[in-house]
Amino acid sequence: MAVLDGWNPHNQTEAAQLARLDAMHTGPTEGPRNDPSRYWLATMRVEASECSEDAPILLGPETHHI
């Protein structure tokens, strides 16, 4: 069940993960949110037998991280 659906932690490990949820999202997205013009916009295509997906991505030109 997703956190937005009202998931509650069942132990200390899950509680610690829930407490870090915002930081886990903010850390990797901080650069693109602060200066999106430094990143390249691309489309990532994932092919799989059960489904295929396209997703827009921002690629860091120095690190090549998505």
PDBQT receptor file of N, H, CA, C and O in Angstrom, charges set to zero:
ATOM      1  N   MET A   1       0.848  -1.174   0.000  1.00  0.00    +0.000 N 
ATOM      2  CA  MET A   1       0.000   0.000   0.000  1.00  0.00    +0.000 C 
ATOM      3  C   MET A   1       0.893   1.236   0.000  1.00  0.00    +0.000 C 
ATOM      4  O   MET A   1       1.890   1.284   0.720  1.00  0.00    +0.000 OA
ATOM      5  N   ALA A   2       0.549   2.203  -0.780  1.00  0.00    +0.000 N 
ATOM      6  H   ALA A   2      -0.261   2.164  -1.366  1.00  0.00    +0.000 HD
ATOM      7  CA  ALA A   2       1.326   3.428  -0.889  1.00  0.00    +0.000 C 
ATOM      8  C   ALA A   2       1.133   4.314   0.335  1.00  0.00    +0.000 C 
ATOM      9  O   ALA A   2       0.103   4.243   1.005  1.00  0.00    +0.000 OA
ATOM     10  N   VAL A   3       2.118   5.141   0.619  1.00  0.00    +0.000 N 
ATOM     11  H   VAL A   3       2.955   5.199   0.075  1.00  0.00    +0.000 HD
ATOM     12  CA  VAL A   3       2.046   6.071   1.744  1.00  0.00    +0.000 C 
ATOM     13  C   VAL A   3       0.834   6.976   1.595  1.00  0.00    +0.000 C 
ATOM     14  O   VAL A   3       0.150   7.260   2.578  1.00  0.00    +0.000 OA
ATOM     15  N   LEU A   4       0.561   7.432   0.380  1.00  0.00    +0.000 N 
ATOM     16  H   LEU A   4       1.117   7.202  -0.418  1.00  0.00    +0.000 HD
ATOM     17  CA  LEU A   4      -0.575   8.321   0.168  1.00  0.00    +0.000 C 
ATOM     18  C   LEU A   4      -1.907   7.637   0.442  1.00  0.00    +0.000 C 
ATOM     19  O   LEU A   4      -2.914   8.306   0.675  1.00  0.00    +0.000 OA
ATOM     20  N   ASP A   5      -1.916   6.314   0.415  1.00  0.00    +0.000 N 
ATOM     21  H   ASP A   5      -1.098   5.771   0.226  1.00  0.00    +0.000 HD
ATOM     22  CA  ASP A   5      -3.145   5.570   0.695  1.00  0.00    +0.000 C 
ATOM     23  C   ASP A   5      -3.347   5.340   2.184  1.00  0.00    +0.000 C 
ATOM     24  O   ASP A   5      -4.292   4.656   2.578  1.00  0.00    +0.000 OA
ATOM     25  N   GLY A   6      -2.469   5.902   3.024  1.00  0.00    +0.000 N 
ATOM     26  H   GLY A   6      -1.701   6.457   2.704  1.00  0.00    +0.000 HD
ATOM     27  CA  GLY A   6      -2.626   5.773   4.453  1.00  0.00    +0.000 C 
ATOM     28  C   GLY A   6      -1.781   4.668   5.076  1.00  0.00    +0.000 C 
ATOM     29  O   GLY A   6      -2.090   4.198   6.172  1.00  0.00    +0.000 OA
ATOM     30  N   TRP A   7      -0.712   4.245   4.385  1.00  0.00    +0.000 N 
ATOM     31  H   TRP A   7      -0.462   4.626   3.495  1.00  0.00    +0.000 HD
ATOM     32  CA  TRP A   7       0.164   3.207   4.924  1.00  0.00    +0.000 C 
ATOM     33  C   TRP A   7       0.794   3.685   6.212  1.00  0.00    +0.000 C 
ATOM     34  O   TRP A   7       1.234   4.832   6.294  1.00  0.00    +0.000 OA
ATOM     35  N   ASN A   8       0.847   2.845   7.205  1.00  0.00    +0.000 N 
ATOM     36  H   ASN A   8       0.490   1.913   7.139  1.00  0.00    +0.000 HD
ATOM     37  CA  ASN A   8       1.499   3.148   8.474  1.00  0.00    +0.000 C 
ATOM     38  C   ASN A   8       2.600   2.132   8.713  1.00  0.00    +0.000 C 
ATOM     39  O   ASN A   8       2.419   0.949   8.424  1.00  0.00    +0.000 OA
ATOM     40  N   PRO A   9       3.747   2.573   9.240  1.00  0.00    +0.000 N 
ATOM     41  CA  PRO A   9       4.851   1.648   9.498  1.00  0.00    +0.000 C 
ATOM     42  C   PRO A   9       4.485   0.629  10.568  1.00  0.00    +0.000 C 
ATOM     43  O   PRO A   9       3.749   0.924  11.510  1.00  0.00    +0.000 OA
ATOM     44  N   HIS A  10       5.023  -0.585  10.399  1.00  0.00    +0.000 N 
ATOM     45  H   HIS A  10       5.621  -0.825   9.634  1.00  0.00    +0.000 HD
ATOM     46  CA  HIS A  10       4.744  -1.664  11.342  1.00  0.00    +0.000 C 
ATOM     47  C   HIS A  10       5.909  -1.968  12.269  1.00  0.00    +0.000 C 
ATOM     48  O   HIS A  10       5.769  -2.758  13.203  1.00  0.00    +0.000 OA
ATOM     49  N   ASN A  11       7.055  -1.348  12.021  1.00  0.00    +0.000 N 
ATOM     50  H   ASN A  11       7.169  -0.706  11.263  1.00  0.00    +0.000 HD
ATOM     51  CA  ASN A  11       8.218  -1.571  12.884  1.00  0.00    +0.000 C 
ATOM     52  C   ASN A  11       9.132  -0.358  12.799  1.00  0.00    +0.000 C 
ATOM     53  O   ASN A  11       8.870   0.579  12.045  1.00  0.00    +0.000 OA
ATOM     54  N   GLN A  12      10.220  -0.384  13.587  1.00  0.00    +0.000 N 
ATOM     55  H   GLN A  12      10.433  -1.145  14.199  1.00  0.00    +0.000 HD
ATOM     56  CA  GLN A  12      11.119   0.771  13.644  1.00  0.00    +0.000 C 
ATOM     57  C   GLN A  12      11.814   1.032  12.308  1.00  0.00    +0.000 C 
ATOM     58  O   GLN A  12      12.041   2.187  11.946  1.00  0.00    +0.000 OA
ATOM     59  N   THR A  13      12.149  -0.014  11.583  1.00  0.00    +0.000 N 
ATOM     60  H   THR A  13      11.964  -0.951  11.877  1.00  0.00    +0.000 HD
ATOM     61  CA  THR A  13      12.812   0.162  10.288  1.00  0.00    +0.000 C 
ATOM     62  C   THR A  13      11.898   0.904   9.317  1.00  0.00    +0.000 C 
ATOM     63  O   THR A  13      12.324   1.847   8.651  1.00  0.00    +0.000 OA
ATOM     64  N   GLU A  14      10.645   0.475   9.243  1.00  0.00    +0.000 N 
ATOM     65  H   GLU A  14      10.299  -0.291   9.784  1.00  0.00    +0.000 HD
ATOM     66  CA  GLU A  14       9.693   1.139   8.366  1.00  0.00    +0.000 C 
ATOM     67  C   GLU A  14       9.427   2.569   8.828  1.00  0.00    +0.000 C 
ATOM     68  O   GLU A  14       9.278   3.462   7.994  1.00  0.00    +0.000 OA
ATOM     69  N   ALA A  15       9.363   2.804  10.131  1.00  0.00    +0.000 N 
ATOM     70  H   ALA A  15       9.484   2.079  10.808  1.00  0.00    +0.000 HD
ATOM     71  CA  ALA A  15       9.145   4.153  10.655  1.00  0.00    +0.000 C 
ATOM     72  C   ALA A  15      10.305   5.067  10.274  1.00  0.00    +0.000 C 
ATOM     73  O   ALA A  15      10.086   6.228   9.925  1.00  0.00    +0.000 OA
ATOM     74  N   ALA A  16      11.535   4.559  10.336  1.00  0.00    +0.000 N 
ATOM     75  H   ALA A  16      11.712   3.616  10.619  1.00  0.00    +0.000 HD
ATOM     76  CA  ALA A  16      12.702   5.349   9.957  1.00  0.00    +0.000 C 
ATOM     77  C   ALA A  16      12.678   5.664   8.466  1.00  0.00    +0.000 C 
ATOM     78  O   ALA A  16      13.030   6.772   8.060  1.00  0.00    +0.000 OA
ATOM     79  N   GLN A  17      12.268   4.703   7.650  1.00  0.00    +0.000 N 
ATOM     80  H   GLN A  17      11.982   3.803   7.979  1.00  0.00    +0.000 HD
ATOM     81  CA  GLN A  17      12.171   4.940   6.211  1.00  0.00    +0.000 C 
ATOM     82  C   GLN A  17      11.106   5.984   5.902  1.00  0.00    +0.000 C 
ATOM     83  O   GLN A  17      11.317   6.850   5.052  1.00  0.00    +0.000 OA
ATOM     84  N   LEU A  18       9.975   5.911   6.576  1.00  0.00    +0.000 N 
ATOM     85  H   LEU A  18       9.804   5.207   7.266  1.00  0.00    +0.000 HD
ATOM     86  CA  LEU A  18       8.914   6.882   6.366  1.00  0.00    +0.000 C 
ATOM     87  C   LEU A  18       9.376   8.277   6.773  1.00  0.00    +0.000 C 
ATOM     88  O   LEU A  18       9.054   9.257   6.101  1.00  0.00    +0.000 OA
ATOM     89  N   ALA A  19      10.122   8.374   7.859  1.00  0.00    +0.000 N 
ATOM     90  H   ALA A  19      10.384   7.578   8.405  1.00  0.00    +0.000 HD
ATOM     91  CA  ALA A  19      10.633   9.668   8.320  1.00  0.00    +0.000 C 
ATOM     92  C   ALA A  19      11.604  10.272   7.301  1.00  0.00    +0.000 C 
ATOM     93  O   ALA A  19      11.716  11.495   7.212  1.00  0.00    +0.000 OA
ATOM     94  N   ARG A  20      12.302   9.438   6.536  1.00  0.00    +0.000 N 
ATOM     95  H   ARG A  20      12.210   8.445   6.608  1.00  0.00    +0.000 HD
ATOM     96  CA  ARG A  20      13.273   9.899   5.543  1.00  0.00    +0.000 C 
ATOM     97  C   ARG A  20      12.681  10.059   4.140  1.00  0.00    +0.000 C 
ATOM     98  O   ARG A  20      13.397  10.423   3.208  1.00  0.00    +0.000 OA
ATOM     99  N   LEU A  21      11.401   9.795   3.983  1.00  0.00    +0.000 N 
ATOM    100  H   LEU A  21      10.818   9.499   4.740  1.00  0.00    +0.000 HD
ATOM    101  CA  LEU A  21      10.784   9.781   2.655  1.00  0.00    +0.000 C 
ATOM    102  C   LEU A  21      11.000  11.094   1.900  1.00  0.00    +0.000 C 
ATOM    103  O   LEU A  21      11.411  11.072   0.741  1.00  0.00    +0.000 OA
ATOM    104  N   ASP A  22      10.731  12.226   2.532  1.00  0.00    +0.000 N 
ATOM    105  H   ASP A  22      10.396  12.244   3.474  1.00  0.00    +0.000 HD
ATOM    106  CA  ASP A  22      10.912  13.504   1.848  1.00  0.00    +0.000 C 
ATOM    107  C   ASP A  22      12.365  13.713   1.447  1.00  0.00    +0.000 C 
ATOM    108  O   ASP A  22      12.633  14.161   0.332  1.00  0.00    +0.000 OA
ATOM    109  N   ALA A  23      13.300  13.401   2.321  1.00  0.00    +0.000 N 
ATOM    110  H   ALA A  23      13.082  13.037   3.226  1.00  0.00    +0.000 HD
ATOM    111  CA  ALA A  23      14.725  13.571   2.026  1.00  0.00    +0.000 C 
ATOM    112  C   ALA A  23      15.159  12.635   0.897  1.00  0.00    +0.000 C 
ATOM    113  O   ALA A  23      15.987  13.014   0.068  1.00  0.00    +0.000 OA
ATOM    114  N   MET A  24      14.614  11.424   0.856  1.00  0.00    +0.000 N 
ATOM    115  H   MET A  24      13.942  11.116   1.530  1.00  0.00    +0.000 HD
ATOM    116  CA  MET A  24      14.972  10.486  -0.211  1.00  0.00    +0.000 C 
ATOM    117  C   MET A  24      14.521  11.009  -1.570  1.00  0.00    +0.000 C 
ATOM    118  O   MET A  24      15.168  10.739  -2.582  1.00  0.00    +0.000 OA
ATOM    119  N   HIS A  25      13.437  11.742  -1.603  1.00  0.00    +0.000 N 
ATOM    120  H   HIS A  25      12.911  11.962  -0.781  1.00  0.00    +0.000 HD
ATOM    121  CA  HIS A  25      12.957  12.306  -2.862  1.00  0.00    +0.000 C 
ATOM    122  C   HIS A  25      13.652  13.626  -3.166  1.00  0.00    +0.000 C 
ATOM    123  O   HIS A  25      14.031  13.870  -4.311  1.00  0.00    +0.000 OA
ATOM    124  N   THR A  26      13.824  14.473  -2.174  1.00  0.00    +0.000 N 
ATOM    125  H   THR A  26      13.515  14.275  -1.243  1.00  0.00    +0.000 HD
ATOM    126  CA  THR A  26      14.385  15.801  -2.371  1.00  0.00    +0.000 C 
ATOM    127  C   THR A  26      15.840  15.752  -2.811  1.00  0.00    +0.000 C 
ATOM    128  O   THR A  26      16.229  16.510  -3.699  1.00  0.00    +0.000 OA
ATOM    129  N   GLY A  27      16.651  14.892  -2.224  1.00  0.00    +0.000 N 
ATOM    130  H   GLY A  27      16.335  14.276  -1.502  1.00  0.00    +0.000 HD
ATOM    131  CA  GLY A  27      18.074  14.810  -2.559  1.00  0.00    +0.000 C 
ATOM    132  C   GLY A  27      18.330  14.621  -4.045  1.00  0.00    +0.000 C 
ATOM    133  O   GLY A  27      19.015  15.446  -4.650  1.00  0.00    +0.000 OA
ATOM    134  N   PRO A  28      17.808  13.570  -4.649  1.00  0.00    +0.000 N 
ATOM    135  CA  PRO A  28      18.071  13.334  -6.069  1.00  0.00    +0.000 C 
ATOM    136  C   PRO A  28      17.416  14.337  -7.016  1.00  0.00    +0.000 C 
ATOM    137  O   PRO A  28      17.867  14.483  -8.152  1.00  0.00    +0.000 OA
ATOM    138  N   THR A  29      16.368  15.031  -6.581  1.00  0.00    +0.000 N 
ATOM    139  H   THR A  29      16.002  14.913  -5.658  1.00  0.00    +0.000 HD
ATOM    140  CA  THR A  29      15.673  15.955  -7.480  1.00  0.00    +0.000 C 
ATOM    141  C   THR A  29      16.034  17.419  -7.239  1.00  0.00    +0.000 C 
ATOM    142  O   THR A  29      15.535  18.303  -7.936  1.00  0.00    +0.000 OA
ATOM    143  N   GLU A  30      16.893  17.678  -6.261  1.00  0.00    +0.000 N 
ATOM    144  H   GLU A  30      17.297  16.960  -5.695  1.00  0.00    +0.000 HD
ATOM    145  CA  GLU A  30      17.208  19.058  -5.899  1.00  0.00    +0.000 C 
ATOM    146  C   GLU A  30      17.867  19.832  -7.046  1.00  0.00    +0.000 C 
ATOM    147  O   GLU A  30      17.474  20.963  -7.328  1.00  0.00    +0.000 OA
ATOM    148  N   GLY A  31      18.861  19.238  -7.708  1.00  0.00    +0.000 N 
ATOM    149  H   GLY A  31      19.181  18.319  -7.479  1.00  0.00    +0.000 HD
ATOM    150  CA  GLY A  31      19.544  19.916  -8.803  1.00  0.00    +0.000 C 
ATOM    151  C   GLY A  31      18.613  20.310  -9.936  1.00  0.00    +0.000 C 
ATOM    152  O   GLY A  31      18.581  21.480 -10.317  1.00  0.00    +0.000 OA
ATOM    153  N   PRO A  32      17.851  19.367 -10.488  1.00  0.00    +0.000 N 
ATOM    154  CA  PRO A  32      16.932  19.732 -11.574  1.00  0.00    +0.000 C 
ATOM    155  C   PRO A  32      15.861  20.740 -11.157  1.00  0.00    +0.000 C 
ATOM    156  O   PRO A  32      15.456  21.579 -11.961  1.00  0.00    +0.000 OA
ATOM    157  N   ARG A  33      15.406  20.665  -9.920  1.00  0.00    +0.000 N 
ATOM    158  H   ARG A  33      15.735  19.984  -9.266  1.00  0.00    +0.000 HD
ATOM    159  CA  ARG A  33      14.395  21.627  -9.478  1.00  0.00    +0.000 C 
ATOM    160  C   ARG A  33      14.988  23.024  -9.347  1.00  0.00    +0.000 C 
ATOM    161  O   ARG A  33      14.321  24.010  -9.663  1.00  0.00    +0.000 OA
ATOM    162  N   ASN A  34      16.238  23.123  -8.882  1.00  0.00    +0.000 N 
ATOM    163  H   ASN A  34      16.780  22.322  -8.625  1.00  0.00    +0.000 HD
ATOM    164  CA  ASN A  34      16.873  24.427  -8.682  1.00  0.00    +0.000 C 
ATOM    165  C   ASN A  34      17.380  25.052  -9.977  1.00  0.00    +0.000 C 
ATOM    166  O   ASN A  34      17.350  26.275 -10.113  1.00  0.00    +0.000 OA
ATOM    167  N   ASP A  35      17.839  24.253 -10.921  1.00  0.00    +0.000 N 
ATOM    168  H   ASP A  35      17.863  23.260 -10.810  1.00  0.00    +0.000 HD
ATOM    169  CA  ASP A  35      18.404  24.785 -12.165  1.00  0.00    +0.000 C 
ATOM    170  C   ASP A  35      18.139  23.819 -13.324  1.00  0.00    +0.000 C 
ATOM    171  O   ASP A  35      19.059  23.157 -13.803  1.00  0.00    +0.000 OA
ATOM    172  N   PRO A  36      16.877  23.740 -13.776  1.00  0.00    +0.000 N 
ATOM    173  CA  PRO A  36      16.536  22.773 -14.820  1.00  0.00    +0.000 C 
ATOM    174  C   PRO A  36      17.258  23.019 -16.146  1.00  0.00    +0.000 C 
ATOM    175  O   PRO A  36      17.405  22.093 -16.944  1.00  0.00    +0.000 OA
ATOM    176  N   SER A  37      17.706  24.240 -16.391  1.00  0.00    +0.000 N 
ATOM    177  H   SER A  37      17.587  24.992 -15.742  1.00  0.00    +0.000 HD
ATOM    178  CA  SER A  37      18.366  24.522 -17.665  1.00  0.00    +0.000 C 
ATOM    179  C   SER A  37      19.725  23.844 -17.785  1.00  0.00    +0.000 C 
ATOM    180  O   SER A  37      20.267  23.763 -18.887  1.00  0.00    +0.000 OA
ATOM    181  N   ARG A  38      20.289  23.358 -16.687  1.00  0.00    +0.000 N 
ATOM    182  H   ARG A  38      19.848  23.424 -15.791  1.00  0.00    +0.000 HD
ATOM    183  CA  ARG A  38      21.572  22.660 -16.727  1.00  0.00    +0.000 C 
ATOM    184  C   ARG A  38      21.421  21.201 -17.133  1.00  0.00    +0.000 C 
ATOM    185  O   ARG A  38      22.424  20.505 -17.293  1.00  0.00    +0.000 OA
ATOM    186  N   TYR A  39      20.204  20.726 -17.302  1.00  0.00    +0.000 N 
ATOM    187  H   TYR A  39      19.389  21.291 -17.172  1.00  0.00    +0.000 HD
ATOM    188  CA  TYR A  39      19.960  19.308 -17.577  1.00  0.00    +0.000 C 
ATOM    189  C   TYR A  39      19.395  19.131 -18.973  1.00  0.00    +0.000 C 
ATOM    190  O   TYR A  39      18.710  20.009 -19.496  1.00  0.00    +0.000 OA
ATOM    191  N   TRP A  40      19.689  17.995 -19.565  1.00  0.00    +0.000 N 
ATOM    192  H   TRP A  40      20.246  17.282 -19.140  1.00  0.00    +0.000 HD
ATOM    193  CA  TRP A  40      19.163  17.660 -20.881  1.00  0.00    +0.000 C 
ATOM    194  C   TRP A  40      17.865  16.886 -20.718  1.00  0.00    +0.000 C 
ATOM    195  O   TRP A  40      17.790  15.954 -19.917  1.00  0.00    +0.000 OA
ATOM    196  N   LEU A  41      16.858  17.263 -21.462  1.00  0.00    +0.000 N 
ATOM    197  H   LEU A  41      16.919  18.021 -22.112  1.00  0.00    +0.000 HD
ATOM    198  CA  LEU A  41      15.582  16.552 -21.459  1.00  0.00    +0.000 C 
ATOM    199  C   LEU A  41      15.643  15.469 -22.528  1.00  0.00    +0.000 C 
ATOM    200  O   LEU A  41      15.985  15.742 -23.679  1.00  0.00    +0.000 OA
ATOM    201  N   ALA A  42      15.316  14.258 -22.151  1.00  0.00    +0.000 N 
ATOM    202  H   ALA A  42      15.038  14.036 -21.217  1.00  0.00    +0.000 HD
ATOM    203  CA  ALA A  42      15.336  13.134 -23.082  1.00  0.00    +0.000 C 
ATOM    204  C   ALA A  42      14.144  12.228 -22.777  1.00  0.00    +0.000 C 
ATOM    205  O   ALA A  42      13.441  12.418 -21.784  1.00  0.00    +0.000 OA
ATOM    206  N   THR A  43      13.934  11.265 -23.628  1.00  0.00    +0.000 N 
ATOM    207  H   THR A  43      14.504  11.111 -24.435  1.00  0.00    +0.000 HD
ATOM    208  CA  THR A  43      12.883  10.270 -23.399  1.00  0.00    +0.000 C 
ATOM    209  C   THR A  43      13.540   8.912 -23.224  1.00  0.00    +0.000 C 
ATOM    210  O   THR A  43      14.357   8.492 -24.044  1.00  0.00    +0.000 OA
ATOM    211  N   MET A  44      13.176   8.236 -22.157  1.00  0.00    +0.000 N 
ATOM    212  H   MET A  44      12.513   8.577 -21.491  1.00  0.00    +0.000 HD
ATOM    213  CA  MET A  44      13.685   6.890 -21.910  1.00  0.00    +0.000 C 
ATOM    214  C   MET A  44      12.583   5.905 -22.297  1.00  0.00    +0.000 C 
ATOM    215  O   MET A  44      11.438   6.034 -21.863  1.00  0.00    +0.000 OA
ATOM    216  N   ARG A  45      12.941   4.938 -23.106  1.00  0.00    +0.000 N 
ATOM    217  H   ARG A  45      13.871   4.833 -23.458  1.00  0.00    +0.000 HD
ATOM    218  CA  ARG A  45      11.984   3.912 -23.554  1.00  0.00    +0.000 C 
ATOM    219  C   ARG A  45      12.379   2.590 -22.933  1.00  0.00    +0.000 C 
ATOM    220  O   ARG A  45      13.521   2.149 -23.061  1.00  0.00    +0.000 OA
ATOM    221  N   VAL A  46      11.433   1.958 -22.259  1.00  0.00    +0.000 N 
ATOM    222  H   VAL A  46      10.505   2.316 -22.155  1.00  0.00    +0.000 HD
ATOM    223  CA  VAL A  46      11.648   0.645 -21.655  1.00  0.00    +0.000 C 
ATOM    224  C   VAL A  46      10.764  -0.348 -22.390  1.00  0.00    +0.000 C 
ATOM    225  O   VAL A  46       9.541  -0.211 -22.413  1.00  0.00    +0.000 OA
ATOM    226  N   GLU A  47      11.389  -1.333 -22.980  1.00  0.00    +0.000 N 
ATOM    227  H   GLU A  47      12.382  -1.444 -22.961  1.00  0.00    +0.000 HD
ATOM    228  CA  GLU A  47      10.659  -2.387 -23.692  1.00  0.00    +0.000 C 
ATOM    229  C   GLU A  47      10.616  -3.639 -22.818  1.00  0.00    +0.000 C 
ATOM    230  O   GLU A  47      11.648  -4.095 -22.326  1.00  0.00    +0.000 OA
ATOM    231  N   ALA A  48       9.449  -4.176 -22.633  1.00  0.00    +0.000 N 
ATOM    232  H   ALA A  48       8.610  -3.805 -23.032  1.00  0.00    +0.000 HD
ATOM    233  CA  ALA A  48       9.285  -5.413 -21.878  1.00  0.00    +0.000 C 
ATOM    234  C   ALA A  48       8.139  -6.201 -22.503  1.00  0.00    +0.000 C 
ATOM    235  O   ALA A  48       7.242  -5.625 -23.118  1.00  0.00    +0.000 OA
ATOM    236  N   SER A  49       8.177  -7.493 -22.345  1.00  0.00    +0.000 N 
ATOM    237  H   SER A  49       8.907  -7.960 -21.845  1.00  0.00    +0.000 HD
ATOM    238  CA  SER A  49       7.141  -8.322 -22.968  1.00  0.00    +0.000 C 
ATOM    239  C   SER A  49       5.759  -8.027 -22.394  1.00  0.00    +0.000 C 
ATOM    240  O   SER A  49       4.765  -8.100 -23.116  1.00  0.00    +0.000 OA
ATOM    241  N   GLU A  50       5.681  -7.690 -21.085  1.00  0.00    +0.000 N 
ATOM    242  H   GLU A  50       6.488  -7.631 -20.499  1.00  0.00    +0.000 HD
ATOM    243  CA  GLU A  50       4.377  -7.447 -20.479  1.00  0.00    +0.000 C 
ATOM    244  C   GLU A  50       3.873  -6.023 -20.705  1.00  0.00    +0.000 C 
ATOM    245  O   GLU A  50       2.665  -5.786 -20.700  1.00  0.00    +0.000 OA
ATOM    246  N   CYS A  51       4.793  -5.071 -20.906  1.00  0.00    +0.000 N 
ATOM    247  H   CYS A  51       5.774  -5.263 -20.910  1.00  0.00    +0.000 HD
ATOM    248  CA  CYS A  51       4.388  -3.705 -21.226  1.00  0.00    +0.000 C 
ATOM    249  C   CYS A  51       5.617  -2.896 -21.633  1.00  0.00    +0.000 C 
ATOM    250  O   CYS A  51       6.748  -3.252 -21.300  1.00  0.00    +0.000 OA
ATOM    251  N   SER A  52       5.382  -1.821 -22.345  1.00  0.00    +0.000 N 
ATOM    252  H   SER A  52       4.464  -1.531 -22.615  1.00  0.00    +0.000 HD
ATOM    253  CA  SER A  52       6.443  -0.911 -22.740  1.00  0.00    +0.000 C 
ATOM    254  C   SER A  52       6.054   0.480 -22.265  1.00  0.00    +0.000 C 
ATOM    255  O   SER A  52       4.875   0.833 -22.261  1.00  0.00    +0.000 OA
ATOM    256  N   GLU A  53       7.034   1.260 -21.870  1.00  0.00    +0.000 N 
ATOM    257  H   GLU A  53       7.992   0.974 -21.873  1.00  0.00    +0.000 HD
ATOM    258  CA  GLU A  53       6.766   2.582 -21.328  1.00  0.00    +0.000 C 
ATOM    259  C   GLU A  53       7.744   3.605 -21.884  1.00  0.00    +0.000 C 
ATOM    260  O   GLU A  53       8.901   3.285 -22.154  1.00  0.00    +0.000 OA
ATOM    261  N   ASP A  54       7.282   4.820 -22.053  1.00  0.00    +0.000 N 
ATOM    262  H   ASP A  54       6.341   5.080 -21.834  1.00  0.00    +0.000 HD
ATOM    263  CA  ASP A  54       8.119   5.976 -22.343  1.00  0.00    +0.000 C 
ATOM    264  C   ASP A  54       8.063   6.882 -21.127  1.00  0.00    +0.000 C 
ATOM    265  O   ASP A  54       7.005   7.038 -20.518  1.00  0.00    +0.000 OA
ATOM    266  N   ALA A  55       9.192   7.483 -20.766  1.00  0.00    +0.000 N 
ATOM    267  H   ALA A  55      10.052   7.356 -21.261  1.00  0.00    +0.000 HD
ATOM    268  CA  ALA A  55       9.220   8.400 -19.637  1.00  0.00    +0.000 C 
ATOM    269  C   ALA A  55      10.168   9.550 -19.942  1.00  0.00    +0.000 C 
ATOM    270  O   ALA A  55      11.277   9.327 -20.427  1.00  0.00    +0.000 OA
ATOM    271  N   PRO A  56       9.739  10.788 -19.659  1.00  0.00    +0.000 N 
ATOM    272  CA  PRO A  56      10.661  11.904 -19.819  1.00  0.00    +0.000 C 
ATOM    273  C   PRO A  56      11.693  11.858 -18.690  1.00  0.00    +0.000 C 
ATOM    274  O   PRO A  56      11.356  11.549 -17.547  1.00  0.00    +0.000 OA
ATOM    275  N   ILE A  57      12.929  12.160 -19.011  1.00  0.00    +0.000 N 
ATOM    276  H   ILE A  57      13.203  12.410 -19.940  1.00  0.00    +0.000 HD
ATOM    277  CA  ILE A  57      13.989  12.166 -18.004  1.00  0.00    +0.000 C 
ATOM    278  C   ILE A  57      14.815  13.434 -18.159  1.00  0.00    +0.000 C 
ATOM    279  O   ILE A  57      14.876  14.019 -19.240  1.00  0.00    +0.000 OA
ATOM    280  N   LEU A  58      15.448  13.849 -17.075  1.00  0.00    +0.000 N 
ATOM    281  H   LEU A  58      15.399  13.374 -16.196  1.00  0.00    +0.000 HD
ATOM    282  CA  LEU A  58      16.446  14.907 -17.115  1.00  0.00    +0.000 C 
ATOM    283  C   LEU A  58      17.794  14.246 -16.880  1.00  0.00    +0.000 C 
ATOM    284  O   LEU A  58      17.986  13.529 -15.898  1.00  0.00    +0.000 OA
ATOM    285  N   LEU A  59      18.718  14.494 -17.789  1.00  0.00    +0.000 N 
ATOM    286  H   LEU A  59      18.562  15.077 -18.587  1.00  0.00    +0.000 HD
ATOM    287  CA  LEU A  59      20.047  13.873 -17.724  1.00  0.00    +0.000 C 
ATOM    288  C   LEU A  59      21.067  14.925 -17.326  1.00  0.00    +0.000 C 
ATOM    289  O   LEU A  59      21.167  15.973 -17.964  1.00  0.00    +0.000 OA
ATOM    290  N   GLY A  60      21.830  14.645 -16.266  1.00  0.00    +0.000 N 
ATOM    291  H   GLY A  60      21.749  13.793 -15.749  1.00  0.00    +0.000 HD
ATOM    292  CA  GLY A  60      22.871  15.561 -15.829  1.00  0.00    +0.000 C 
ATOM    293  C   GLY A  60      24.066  15.486 -16.774  1.00  0.00    +0.000 C 
ATOM    294  O   GLY A  60      24.659  14.416 -16.907  1.00  0.00    +0.000 OA
ATOM    295  N   PRO A  61      24.439  16.573 -17.431  1.00  0.00    +0.000 N 
ATOM    296  CA  PRO A  61      25.505  16.531 -18.415  1.00  0.00    +0.000 C 
ATOM    297  C   PRO A  61      26.881  16.217 -17.831  1.00  0.00    +0.000 C 
ATOM    298  O   PRO A  61      27.725  15.645 -18.522  1.00  0.00    +0.000 OA
ATOM    299  N   GLU A  62      27.120  16.579 -16.575  1.00  0.00    +0.000 N 
ATOM    300  H   GLU A  62      26.435  17.043 -16.014  1.00  0.00    +0.000 HD
ATOM    301  CA  GLU A  62      28.429  16.281 -15.973  1.00  0.00    +0.000 C 
ATOM    302  C   GLU A  62      28.511  14.854 -15.440  1.00  0.00    +0.000 C 
ATOM    303  O   GLU A  62      29.526  14.177 -15.604  1.00  0.00    +0.000 OA
ATOM    304  N   THR A  63      27.438  14.409 -14.804  1.00  0.00    +0.000 N 
ATOM    305  H   THR A  63      26.614  14.959 -14.670  1.00  0.00    +0.000 HD
ATOM    306  CA  THR A  63      27.448  13.101 -14.146  1.00  0.00    +0.000 C 
ATOM    307  C   THR A  63      26.840  11.999 -14.990  1.00  0.00    +0.000 C 
ATOM    308  O   THR A  63      27.109  10.819 -14.768  1.00  0.00    +0.000 OA
ATOM    309  N   HIS A  64      26.016  12.385 -15.961  1.00  0.00    +0.000 N 
ATOM    310  H   HIS A  64      25.798  13.344 -16.141  1.00  0.00    +0.000 HD
ATOM    311  CA  HIS A  64      25.240  11.437 -16.775  1.00  0.00    +0.000 C 
ATOM    312  C   HIS A  64      24.235  10.664 -15.924  1.00  0.00    +0.000 C 
ATOM    313  O   HIS A  64      23.815   9.572 -16.306  1.00  0.00    +0.000 OA
ATOM    314  N   HIS A  65      23.850  11.211 -14.792  1.00  0.00    +0.000 N 
ATOM    315  H   HIS A  65      24.191  12.098 -14.482  1.00  0.00    +0.000 HD
ATOM    316  CA  HIS A  65      22.832  10.601 -13.944  1.00  0.00    +0.000 C 
ATOM    317  C   HIS A  65      21.461  11.060 -14.412  1.00  0.00    +0.000 C 
ATOM    318  O   HIS A  65      21.290  12.197 -14.853  1.00  0.00    +0.000 OA
ATOM    319  N   ILE A  66      20.504  10.179 -14.312  1.00  0.00    +0.000 N 
ATOM    320  H   ILE A  66      20.643   9.256 -13.954  1.00  0.00    +0.000 HD
ATOM    321  CA  ILE A  66      19.120  10.511 -14.668  1.00  0.00    +0.000 C 
ATOM    322  C   ILE A  66      18.469  11.132 -13.449  1.00  0.00    +0.000 C 
ATOM    323  O   ILE A  66      17.295  11.500 -13.496  1.00  0.00    +0.000 OA
TER     324      ILE A  66
